[in-house]
């Protein structure tokens, strides 16, 4: 997908050890010309690293991080042509003027949710509200749009979560209750 109409590549590495994650981050930065976009400790003692740059550099950085972290790697992936809505949804809940249908994808790990969020927003005309970590270290994607678009986006996001056992749940709410709308806006 190198000819995608979106931005550069993003790479994610999630480890079960904070120390291993920090070591992997160092190895990634020394290996390739990438920008360190995010490092964060995730509940339950995990560590998430996000780097960005040209595809080949991000691939090299991920390989170095994977080698350095070894068996502590929980999840990793590379997104080529990142959708413009994704970075804001990773950083926090994006304010939307209104909610139509609501789609939710819940994953066992944070990195898978981010990957699912990118796939979902690329698949249909929806607005990504969030794609990030939640209490307990799980990943969550929340999006809105018309019912058909939300159904298509959730299906694409779920299909992107390929690792066995990584998907925890998915829902599409055609018409959210007013209380839920207030909570999500």
KOLPAKOL-53345 format. One record per residue (C-alpha): residue in three letters; chain; x, y negated, z. Coordinates in Angstrom, 2 decimals. Last residue first. Layout:
BEGIN
aa=Ala | ch=A | X=X | Y=Y | Z=Z
...
***
This chain:
BEGIN
aa=Unk | ch=A | X=-19.07 | Y=-13.52 | Z=23.31
aa=Unk | ch=A | X=-18.94 | Y=-9.91 | Z=24.44
aa=Unk | ch=A | X=-20.70 | Y=-10.29 | Z=27.79
aa=Unk | ch=A | X=-23.31 | Y=-12.70 | Z=26.40
aa=Unk | ch=A | X=-24.06 | Y=-10.28 | Z=23.54
aa=Unk | ch=A | X=-24.37 | Y=-7.43 | Z=26.01
aa=Unk | ch=A | X=-26.93 | Y=-9.39 | Z=28.01
aa=Unk | ch=A | X=-28.85 | Y=-10.26 | Z=24.82
aa=Unk | ch=A | X=-29.17 | Y=-6.57 | Z=23.89
aa=Unk | ch=A | X=-27.21 | Y=-5.52 | Z=20.81
aa=Unk | ch=A | X=-29.04 | Y=-4.73 | Z=17.57
aa=Unk | ch=A | X=-27.52 | Y=-1.99 | Z=15.40
aa=Unk | ch=A | X=-25.23 | Y=-0.63 | Z=18.14
aa=Unk | ch=A | X=-22.54 | Y=1.52 | Z=16.54
aa=Unk | ch=A | X=-20.57 | Y=3.79 | Z=18.81
aa=Unk | ch=A | X=-17.24 | Y=5.59 | Z=18.90
aa=Unk | ch=A | X=-15.47 | Y=7.70 | Z=21.50
aa=Unk | ch=A | X=-12.23 | Y=9.13 | Z=22.87
aa=Unk | ch=A | X=-10.24 | Y=9.48 | Z=19.65
aa=Unk | ch=A | X=-6.61 | Y=10.53 | Z=20.30
aa=Unk | ch=A | X=-7.29 | Y=14.25 | Z=20.67
aa=Unk | ch=A | X=-5.61 | Y=15.20 | Z=17.42
aa=Unk | ch=A | X=-3.64 | Y=12.36 | Z=15.82
aa=Unk | ch=A | X=-5.50 | Y=11.02 | Z=12.79
aa=Unk | ch=A | X=-7.05 | Y=7.85 | Z=14.15
aa=Unk | ch=A | X=-7.43 | Y=6.25 | Z=10.71
aa=Unk | ch=A | X=-10.67 | Y=8.18 | Z=10.09
aa=Unk | ch=A | X=-12.13 | Y=6.57 | Z=13.23
aa=Unk | ch=A | X=-11.28 | Y=3.11 | Z=11.92
aa=Unk | ch=A | X=-12.79 | Y=3.88 | Z=8.52
aa=Unk | ch=A | X=-16.02 | Y=5.22 | Z=10.08
aa=Unk | ch=A | X=-16.20 | Y=2.20 | Z=12.41
aa=Unk | ch=A | X=-15.79 | Y=-0.17 | Z=9.46
aa=Unk | ch=A | X=-18.45 | Y=1.59 | Z=7.36
aa=Unk | ch=A | X=-20.96 | Y=1.56 | Z=10.23
aa=Unk | ch=A | X=-20.14 | Y=-2.09 | Z=11.00
aa=Unk | ch=A | X=-20.62 | Y=-3.03 | Z=7.33
aa=Unk | ch=A | X=-23.96 | Y=-1.25 | Z=7.13
aa=Unk | ch=A | X=-25.21 | Y=-2.83 | Z=10.37
aa=Unk | ch=A | X=-24.21 | Y=-6.41 | Z=9.56
aa=Unk | ch=A | X=-21.14 | Y=-7.69 | Z=11.34
aa=Unk | ch=A | X=-19.34 | Y=-7.16 | Z=14.64
aa=Unk | ch=A | X=-16.17 | Y=-5.57 | Z=15.97
aa=Unk | ch=A | X=-14.80 | Y=-4.05 | Z=19.16
aa=Unk | ch=A | X=-11.68 | Y=-1.86 | Z=19.17
aa=Unk | ch=A | X=-10.44 | Y=-0.39 | Z=22.43
aa=Unk | ch=A | X=-7.25 | Y=1.38 | Z=23.49
aa=Unk | ch=A | X=-6.87 | Y=3.23 | Z=26.76
aa=Unk | ch=A | X=-4.21 | Y=2.40 | Z=29.35
aa=Unk | ch=A | X=-6.44 | Y=2.69 | Z=32.41
aa=Unk | ch=A | X=-7.74 | Y=-0.83 | Z=32.04
aa=Unk | ch=A | X=-7.91 | Y=-1.76 | Z=28.36
aa=Unk | ch=A | X=-5.33 | Y=-2.14 | Z=25.64
aa=Unk | ch=A | X=-6.01 | Y=-3.86 | Z=22.33
aa=Unk | ch=A | X=-8.13 | Y=-4.28 | Z=19.24
aa=Unk | ch=A | X=-10.57 | Y=-7.11 | Z=19.90
aa=Unk | ch=A | X=-13.37 | Y=-9.12 | Z=18.28
aa=Unk | ch=A | X=-12.73 | Y=-8.05 | Z=14.69
aa=Unk | ch=A | X=-15.25 | Y=-9.65 | Z=12.37
aa=Unk | ch=A | X=-16.75 | Y=-7.43 | Z=9.72
aa=Unk | ch=A | X=-16.85 | Y=-7.38 | Z=5.92
aa=Unk | ch=A | X=-15.80 | Y=-3.78 | Z=5.42
aa=Unk | ch=A | X=-12.83 | Y=-1.42 | Z=5.09
aa=Unk | ch=A | X=-9.95 | Y=-3.80 | Z=5.90
aa=Unk | ch=A | X=-11.46 | Y=-4.67 | Z=9.29
aa=Unk | ch=A | X=-11.77 | Y=-1.00 | Z=10.19
aa=Unk | ch=A | X=-8.28 | Y=0.02 | Z=9.07
aa=Unk | ch=A | X=-6.70 | Y=-2.79 | Z=11.10
aa=Unk | ch=A | X=-8.79 | Y=-1.93 | Z=14.15
aa=Unk | ch=A | X=-7.94 | Y=1.77 | Z=13.87
aa=Unk | ch=A | X=-4.20 | Y=0.97 | Z=13.89
aa=Unk | ch=A | X=-4.64 | Y=-1.25 | Z=16.94
aa=Unk | ch=A | X=-6.71 | Y=1.43 | Z=18.65
aa=Unk | ch=A | X=-4.08 | Y=4.08 | Z=17.90
aa=Unk | ch=A | X=-1.36 | Y=1.95 | Z=19.50
aa=Unk | ch=A | X=-3.35 | Y=1.58 | Z=22.72
aa=Unk | ch=A | X=-3.67 | Y=5.27 | Z=23.59
aa=Unk | ch=A | X=-6.66 | Y=7.53 | Z=24.33
aa=Unk | ch=A | X=-8.85 | Y=5.72 | Z=21.84
aa=Unk | ch=A | X=-12.20 | Y=3.92 | Z=22.00
aa=Unk | ch=A | X=-13.89 | Y=2.62 | Z=18.85
aa=Unk | ch=A | X=-16.79 | Y=0.18 | Z=19.26
aa=Unk | ch=A | X=-19.11 | Y=-1.31 | Z=16.65
aa=Unk | ch=A | X=-21.61 | Y=-4.09 | Z=17.30
aa=Unk | ch=A | X=-24.44 | Y=-5.13 | Z=14.97
aa=Unk | ch=A | X=-25.01 | Y=-8.87 | Z=14.79
aa=Unk | ch=A | X=-23.12 | Y=-10.91 | Z=17.29
aa=Unk | ch=A | X=-22.80 | Y=-14.67 | Z=17.18
aa=Unk | ch=A | X=-20.30 | Y=-17.53 | Z=17.06
aa=Unk | ch=A | X=-17.33 | Y=-15.19 | Z=17.60
aa=Unk | ch=A | X=-14.64 | Y=-15.69 | Z=20.23
aa=Unk | ch=A | X=-11.68 | Y=-13.37 | Z=19.78
aa=Unk | ch=A | X=-10.90 | Y=-11.19 | Z=22.80
aa=Unk | ch=A | X=-7.18 | Y=-11.04 | Z=23.40
aa=Unk | ch=A | X=-3.70 | Y=-10.77 | Z=21.89
aa=Unk | ch=A | X=-4.40 | Y=-7.74 | Z=19.70
aa=Unk | ch=A | X=-7.53 | Y=-9.34 | Z=18.22
aa=Unk | ch=A | X=-5.51 | Y=-12.45 | Z=17.31
aa=Unk | ch=A | X=-2.92 | Y=-10.34 | Z=15.44
aa=Unk | ch=A | X=-5.55 | Y=-8.24 | Z=13.59
aa=Unk | ch=A | X=-7.67 | Y=-10.85 | Z=11.80
aa=Unk | ch=A | X=-5.04 | Y=-11.49 | Z=9.09
aa=Unk | ch=A | X=-5.06 | Y=-7.83 | Z=7.95
aa=Unk | ch=A | X=-1.58 | Y=-6.29 | Z=8.10
aa=Unk | ch=A | X=-0.20 | Y=-5.31 | Z=4.70
aa=Unk | ch=A | X=1.62 | Y=-2.17 | Z=5.76
aa=Unk | ch=A | X=0.76 | Y=-0.83 | Z=9.18
aa=Unk | ch=A | X=3.38 | Y=1.44 | Z=10.73
aa=Unk | ch=A | X=2.64 | Y=3.95 | Z=13.43
aa=Unk | ch=A | X=3.66 | Y=5.29 | Z=16.78
aa=Unk | ch=A | X=2.18 | Y=7.29 | Z=19.62
aa=Unk | ch=A | X=3.20 | Y=8.96 | Z=22.85
aa=Unk | ch=A | X=6.99 | Y=8.77 | Z=22.47
aa=Unk | ch=A | X=8.54 | Y=9.98 | Z=25.74
aa=Unk | ch=A | X=10.02 | Y=13.04 | Z=24.04
aa=Unk | ch=A | X=12.70 | Y=11.00 | Z=22.29
aa=Unk | ch=A | X=12.78 | Y=7.31 | Z=23.21
aa=Unk | ch=A | X=16.03 | Y=6.58 | Z=21.34
aa=Unk | ch=A | X=15.17 | Y=8.61 | Z=18.26
aa=Unk | ch=A | X=11.67 | Y=7.14 | Z=18.04
aa=Unk | ch=A | X=13.04 | Y=3.61 | Z=18.52
aa=Unk | ch=A | X=15.63 | Y=4.09 | Z=15.80
aa=Unk | ch=A | X=13.06 | Y=5.53 | Z=13.40
aa=Unk | ch=A | X=10.66 | Y=2.69 | Z=14.23
aa=Unk | ch=A | X=13.35 | Y=0.10 | Z=13.47
aa=Unk | ch=A | X=14.16 | Y=1.71 | Z=10.14
aa=Unk | ch=A | X=10.47 | Y=1.79 | Z=9.14
aa=Unk | ch=A | X=10.07 | Y=-1.87 | Z=10.19
aa=Unk | ch=A | X=13.08 | Y=-2.80 | Z=8.07
aa=Unk | ch=A | X=11.78 | Y=-0.92 | Z=5.03
aa=Unk | ch=A | X=8.31 | Y=-2.48 | Z=5.37
aa=Unk | ch=A | X=9.49 | Y=-6.09 | Z=5.66
aa=Unk | ch=A | X=8.91 | Y=-7.65 | Z=9.06
aa=Unk | ch=A | X=7.11 | Y=-7.06 | Z=12.32
aa=Unk | ch=A | X=7.74 | Y=-5.39 | Z=15.64
aa=Unk | ch=A | X=5.32 | Y=-4.20 | Z=18.35
aa=Unk | ch=A | X=6.51 | Y=-2.34 | Z=21.46
aa=Unk | ch=A | X=4.19 | Y=-0.70 | Z=23.99
aa=Unk | ch=A | X=5.31 | Y=0.75 | Z=27.32
aa=Unk | ch=A | X=3.50 | Y=3.23 | Z=29.53
aa=Unk | ch=A | X=3.50 | Y=3.42 | Z=33.31
aa=Unk | ch=A | X=-0.15 | Y=4.33 | Z=33.89
aa=Unk | ch=A | X=-1.31 | Y=0.87 | Z=32.78
aa=Unk | ch=A | X=0.49 | Y=-0.62 | Z=29.76
aa=Unk | ch=A | X=3.72 | Y=-2.53 | Z=30.15
aa=Unk | ch=A | X=4.08 | Y=-4.92 | Z=27.28
aa=Unk | ch=A | X=6.43 | Y=-5.76 | Z=24.47
aa=Unk | ch=A | X=5.19 | Y=-7.88 | Z=21.61
aa=Unk | ch=A | X=6.31 | Y=-9.58 | Z=18.42
aa=Unk | ch=A | X=9.97 | Y=-8.57 | Z=18.20
aa=Unk | ch=A | X=10.88 | Y=-9.73 | Z=14.70
aa=Unk | ch=A | X=12.64 | Y=-7.24 | Z=12.46
aa=Unk | ch=A | X=16.09 | Y=-7.17 | Z=10.86
aa=Unk | ch=A | X=16.89 | Y=-3.56 | Z=11.64
aa=Unk | ch=A | X=18.88 | Y=-1.25 | Z=13.91
aa=Unk | ch=A | X=19.81 | Y=-3.49 | Z=16.84
aa=Unk | ch=A | X=16.21 | Y=-4.60 | Z=17.42
aa=Unk | ch=A | X=14.90 | Y=-1.05 | Z=17.30
aa=Unk | ch=A | X=17.60 | Y=0.27 | Z=19.65
aa=Unk | ch=A | X=16.84 | Y=-2.47 | Z=22.19
aa=Unk | ch=A | X=13.12 | Y=-1.76 | Z=21.99
aa=Unk | ch=A | X=13.79 | Y=1.97 | Z=22.42
aa=Unk | ch=A | X=15.72 | Y=1.29 | Z=25.64
aa=Unk | ch=A | X=12.85 | Y=-0.84 | Z=26.95
aa=Unk | ch=A | X=10.36 | Y=1.85 | Z=26.03
aa=Unk | ch=A | X=12.48 | Y=4.54 | Z=27.64
aa=Unk | ch=A | X=12.54 | Y=2.55 | Z=30.89
aa=Unk | ch=A | X=8.78 | Y=1.96 | Z=30.77
aa=Unk | ch=A | X=8.11 | Y=5.64 | Z=30.22
aa=Unk | ch=A | X=5.15 | Y=7.25 | Z=28.43
aa=Unk | ch=A | X=6.12 | Y=5.47 | Z=25.22
aa=Unk | ch=A | X=4.17 | Y=3.52 | Z=22.60
aa=Unk | ch=A | X=5.84 | Y=2.43 | Z=19.36
aa=Unk | ch=A | X=4.13 | Y=0.08 | Z=16.98
aa=Unk | ch=A | X=5.30 | Y=-1.24 | Z=13.61
aa=Unk | ch=A | X=3.82 | Y=-4.16 | Z=11.73
aa=Unk | ch=A | X=4.28 | Y=-4.76 | Z=8.02
aa=Unk | ch=A | X=3.93 | Y=-8.08 | Z=6.25
aa=Unk | ch=A | X=0.71 | Y=-9.93 | Z=5.42
aa=Unk | ch=A | X=-2.39 | Y=-9.07 | Z=3.40
aa=Unk | ch=A | X=-3.25 | Y=-8.66 | Z=-0.28
aa=Unk | ch=A | X=-1.80 | Y=-5.15 | Z=-0.28
aa=Unk | ch=A | X=0.87 | Y=-4.45 | Z=-2.94
aa=Unk | ch=A | X=2.94 | Y=-2.32 | Z=-0.57
aa=Unk | ch=A | X=0.00 | Y=0.00 | Z=0.00
***
